[in-house]
């Protein structure tokens, strides 16, 4: 396929979601490849959908961080087709990577967690709560890093109280209890979701599951999930406790900030004599099976 949208040539479809289709495109003025996210035709005349699309563009445009997808351009206010142009990430998603990687040590889960925590800390500093942190919204890039994407339901919160209420939006398996119950939304909401991502990476399963979304949401509200250490003792008590604190039912019992999660993950790695998480992650992405074996041997020693 090849068609023009503003100054962008749309070359091929690379992703499809409930709100938009993502294309690999080319900026004809700068002669560089970009990702172009185009709102679905049936949503273009919906004010709420337009508002969410605009919010995503403006939210991410405020963030300049190596672990957050960079926005280049936005066409939506007066355009027939609303679109966002952003940096083109090489992928895959964190979910796909975990699903396809035979062994993912807790140490590597911690390395990914640090990058996500850094991205969230940058967002929270700008008073933006993501509200939809999940493995599908984290993309790997160039086999060296990971970036947080999809701020489509991000919410600007009051700069003084740092709380807000609103619709129940998010992904069932990763939503915090306060999201489900219509409570106050803040940084600890994203901390909870980050905890579910850490759980998923370390154990290859979600903490909250059920026959249907209603059952999943009820278990989140009740705080019912299998103990991580019992599922796989190899992750270690320190990492299991860290996950448990991030996913505490009561927001006040969680880490207060994403920065605290980052510090806890770095402390976990330092106990294992890992001082450079990002360097370890690069080594793992280049050779997952070989590096997993080296990590195992080091842990045994």
LODO-688613 format. One record per residue: residue in three letters; x negated, y negated, z negated of N, C-alpha, C in turn. Coordinates in steps of 0.1 Angstrom, whole numbers, plus 5000, padded with zeros to 4 digits. Last residue first. Example, Ala and Ser with C-alpha at 12.3 -4.5 7.8 and 13.67 -1.06 7.14 Angstrom:
# LODO-688613
SER487250224929486350114929487150004921
ALA486850574922487750454922486850334922
# end
This chain:
# LODO-688613
UNK473351964579472051934573472251854560
UNK475951934588475552054581474252034573
UNK475751694602476651704590476251824582
UNK474051764622473551664613474451674600
UNK475551954636474351994630473851894619
UNK477651784644477951894636476651944629
UNK476351604661476951554649477251664639
UNK475551784681474551714673475051654660
UNK478151854691477251954685476151894676
UNK478851614701479651674690478851774683
UNK477051574721476951484710477751544698
UNK477951784739476551784734476451694721
UNK480551704745480251834739478951834732
UNK480251424756481051464744480751594737
UNK478251224768478151374766478951424754
UNK479150964769478251014780478251164780
UNK480450934746481250924758480450974770
UNK478350954727479451054727480151054741
UNK476950724732476250854734477350964735
UNK478850534725478350544738477750674741
UNK479050594697480250614706479750624721
UNK476550524688476950664687478150694696
UNK476750244692475750324699476150474699
UNK478850184674479050164688478050234697
UNK477650244649478850324654479050304669
UNK474850264634475250194647476450264653
UNK474350424612474350274610474850194623
UNK474950694596475250644609475350494607
UNK474750844572473550784579473750744593
UNK477050894560476551004569475250954577
UNK477550664549477350774540476750894547
UNK478250514571476950494565476550604555
UNK480850604576479750644585478350624579
UNK482150484555482250624557481150674566
UNK481650214560481150274548481150424549
UNK483150184583481750164584481050224572
UNK485650214572485250314582483650304584
UNK485749994555485950134550485350234559
UNK485649784574484549804564484649944558
UNK488049824588486749834595485649854585
UNK489849774568489849914574488449924581
UNK489349514563489049604552489049744558
UNK490249404588488849394584488449484573
UNK492849434586492149524595490649514592
UNK493949404551493549354564492949454573
UNK494649554529495249434531495049374545
UNK495449894530494349794532495049664535
UNK498449954509497549974521496349884520
UNK500049884490499149984486498150014498
UNK501849714500500949654491499849754487
UNK503549874517502549784523501449734513
UNK504150194508504250064503503149974509
UNK503150424522504450384524504750234520
UNK499850424537500750414524502150364528
UNK498050454557499450484559500250494547
UNK495550384545496050304557497550324559
UNK495350584527495550454522496050364533
UNK494950804544496150804535496450664530
UNK492550744556493750754564495050744555
UNK490950764533490950644541492250634549
UNK491151024526491650924517491850794524
UNK489851144548491251174546491951074536
UNK487251054545488051014557489551034555
UNK486651184520486551034522487350984533
UNK486951454525487851394516487851244518
UNK486651584559486151534547487051454538
UNK487251724582487251574583486651514570
UNK487451994575486151944581486151794582
UNK490052064568489052024557487751964563
UNK492852004583491452034588490451974577
UNK495152014568495152054582493752094587
UNK494351914543494752054544494852104558
UNK493751654550492651744545493051884546
UNK496251544556495251554566494151654562
UNK499351674548498151624543496951644553
UNK502151584568501251684563499851624559
UNK504451344555503651394566502651494560
UNK506851114545506551254546505751294558
UNK507950864539506550894537506151034537
UNK510450794545510250874533508850904530
UNK509950654569510550584558510350654544
UNK509050874584508150764581508650684569
UNK511251034584510151084577509050974575
UNK513050874599513350904585512150954578
UNK511750874624511850754617512150774602
UNK512051154631510751094630510750964621
UNK514851164633514151244623512751194620
UNK515250994655515850964642515151034631
UNK513951114677513350994671513950964657
UNK513851474670514351354677513851234670
UNK512451664656513251704668513751594676
UNK509251524647510551574644511251614657
UNK506451374629507051444641508451494637
UNK503751194619505251204618505751264631
UNK501051224627501451254613502951274611
UNK500251404657500751284650501151324636
UNK497151564664498551564662498951444655
UNK494351574661494951604674496551624673
UNK492951484640493651614638494351654651
UNK491651244646490951344637491651474638
UNK493551104661492251134667491551244659
UNK495751094643495951154656494551194662
UNK494650934623495151074620495251154633
UNK494250694637493050774631493450914628
UNK496850634642495950654653494750734648
UNK497850584617498450694625497550734637
UNK496350364610496250484602496750604610
UNK497450174628496050214630495750344622
UNK499950144615499850204629498450254632
UNK499050014592499750144591499650214604
UNK498049784603497149874595497750004595
UNK500249654612499349704622498349804615
UNK501349584587502149664596501249734607
UNK499449424576499549554571500449644579
UNK500049174590498849254593498849394588
UNK503649194591502449124589501249214593
UNK507149164585506049214594504849134592
UNK509649264562508649164566507549224574
UNK512149494576511449414565510449314571
UNK513549674590513849534592513149444582
UNK512949944588513949894579514249744580
UNK510849974607512150044608513249984600
UNK508949804597509449784610510749854612
UNK508349924572509049794572509549754586
UNK507050164580508350174574509150034574
UNK505550134613505450124598506850124593
UNK505350364640505950244634505750254619
UNK504550574655503450494649504050374642
UNK506650714666505650794658504550704651
UNK508150504680508650574668507550644660
UNK506850204688506850344692507150424680
UNK508849904688507649974686507850124691
UNK511249704671510549734683509249814680
UNK513849574657513049694655512449734669
UNK513649214656514149344661513249454657
UNK512449064626512949054639513549194643
UNK510448854605511348964607511948954621
UNK507248774590508348754600509248874601
UNK504448614575505548714575506548684586
UNK502648424567502148544575503248654574
UNK503048184555503448304548502948434554
UNK501748014574501547994560501848124552
UNK502248084600500848064597500648054582
UNK504548334608504348204602502948194597
UNK503548514638504048504625503748374619
UNK504348644669503748534662504348524649
UNK504148974679505048874673504148764666
UNK504249194707503549114697504349004692
UNK505149334727506149314716505449244705
UNK503049334745504349304750505349274739
UNK500349384745500849294735502249254738
UNK498349584759499849584757500349514745
UNK495349704743496149634754497549634749
UNK492049714732493449714728494249644738
UNK489349914744490049784743491449804740
UNK486150054739487550074740488149934738
UNK483050154757483850084746485250114748
UNK481750314776480950254766481750184754
UNK482950394800482250494791481350434781
UNK484350184810483050204815482250304806
UNK486650194785486150114796484650144798
UNK489850314773488350324773487950244785
UNK492550154758491950204770490450204768
UNK495350184739493950164738493350234750
UNK497950264740497650124742496250084739
UNK498150534733498450494747498050344750
UNK497650524705496650574714496850534729
UNK499050214692499150364695498050394705
UNK500649944680499350004681499550154682
UNK502649744681502749864689501349934691
UNK502249514666503449584664503649714673
UNK500449284664500649364677501949434677
UNK500648964653500849104649501149184661
UNK498748674651499448764661499448904655
UNK497148474640498448494636499348574645
UNK494548494647495348404655496848414651
UNK493748694630493248564628493948454635
UNK495048904643495548854630495048714627
UNK493248944664494648904667495248844654
UNK490949024651490848904659492348854662
UNK491749254639491349144630491349014638
UNK492249414661493349364653492949254644
UNK489549454670490549384679491749334671
UNK488549584648487949454652488949384661
UNK490049824649490249734637489649594640
UNK489149934672490549894672490749794660
UNK486449984664486749894675488149844675
UNK486950164643486250034640486549934652
UNK488050384656488850304647488250174644
UNK485850484670486950424678487850334668
UNK484450574647483850474657484950404665
UNK486250764636485850644629485250534638
UNK486150954656487450884653487150754646
UNK483451024652483850954665485150884663
UNK483651154627482751044629483050954642
UNK485351364632485851254624484951134626
UNK484851484666484551474652485151354645
UNK486551644689486451504685486151494670
UNK486251874715485951844700485851694698
UNK487451854741487551974733487251954718
UNK489451614754488151634748488251754738
UNK492051554762491151634772489751664766
UNK493251414742493851534747492951624755
UNK491551194740491551284729492151424734
UNK492151074765490751114762490751214751
UNK494851014763494451114773493051164770
UNK494750824742495450954741495051054751
UNK493150624753492650694741493350824740
UNK493250634789493850584776493150674765
UNK490050644807491450664805492050604792
UNK489550304821490350414815489450534812
UNK488550074833488350204840489150314834
UNK490449774837489749874828489650004835
UNK490349464850490649604854489749704845
UNK491749184834490549264838491049404840
UNK494849064849493949094838492749174843
UNK497848894855496548944861495548954850
UNK501248944854500048914846498848974853
UNK504348824868503148904868502048854859
UNK507548804882506648774871505548874870
UNK508748684912508148804906507248764894
UNK509348414914510448514916509948644910
UNK508048174891507848274902509048374902
UNK508048004870508747964881508648064893
UNK506848174850507748064846508648034858
UNK504948344861506148394856507248294853
UNK501748454862502748384871504148434866
UNK498648414849499948454846500848374856
UNK495248544844496248464851497648504847
UNK493548704828492948604838494048504842
UNK493048844797493948794807493348684815
UNK491249124785491248984789492248954799
UNK491849344758492049324773492049174776
UNK489549344732490949314736490949284751
UNK486949364724487849484723489249454725
UNK485749124727485249234736486149354735
UNK488048844729487348944721486949064729
UNK489948604727488748634735487848724727
UNK493248534727492248624722491148634731
UNK495148394741494548324729493348404724
UNK496048574759495248464764494548384753
UNK497748724744496448784747495548674752
UNK499948554742499348604730497948654733
UNK500648494768500148384760499448444747
UNK501548744778500448674784499848564775
UNK503548814759502348904761501148824767
UNK505348614763504748624750503448714751
UNK506248674789505548544787504748554774
UNK507548914783506448914793505548784791
UNK509548824766508548924761507348924770
UNK510948654784510348604772509248694766
UNK511848844803510948734807510248674795
UNK513548984786512449054792511448954797
UNK515448784780514648854769513448914775
UNK516648714805515848624797514948684787
UNK516548894834516848914820515948814811
UNK515748904860516748804856517248814842
UNK513849114860513448974863514448864859
UNK514549374858514349294845514149144848
UNK514549494882515849484875515749404862
UNK511749484890512749394896514049384888
UNK509349484864510249554872511349464878
UNK506449274866507649314859508649384869
UNK503149384871504349324877505649364871
UNK499849334865501049394859502349314864
UNK496949404880498149314881499349384876
UNK493549394874494749474872495949374872
UNK491149324900491849294888492949394886
UNK488049264917489249354915489849324901
UNK487248964935487049064924488249144922
UNK487248714950486748844956486348944944
UNK488448484944487148514937486548644942
UNK490648494961489848364960488448394954
UNK491848734959491248704972490348574971
UNK491648974936491748834936491048784949
UNK493249274941492049194944492449054944
UNK494449554919494549444929493249374931
UNK496249814908494849774911494949664922
UNK499149754890498449774902497049744901
UNK501849854870500449804870499749844883
UNK505149764863504249844870502849784871
UNK507149724833506349674844505549794851
UNK508649844813508849704816508149654829
UNK507950104810509350064809509649924813
UNK505350164834505950164821507350124821
UNK502650284852504050254852504650264838
UNK499650244872500350264859501750224860
UNK498550194896497750274887498450304874
UNK499150154931499750164917498850244908
UNK496949944950497550074947498150074933
UNK496749664958496049774965496749914963
UNK497849354962498049474955497649594963
UNK496049054962496449164970496649284961
UNK496848734949496348874946496848974957
UNK497748484948496448504954495948644952
UNK501048604952500248484949498848504956
UNK500748904963501548844952500648724947
UNK500849104992500348994985501248944974
UNK500149454997501049334998500449224989
UNK499649775005498949645005499949535007
UNK499250125000500050005000499149885000
# end
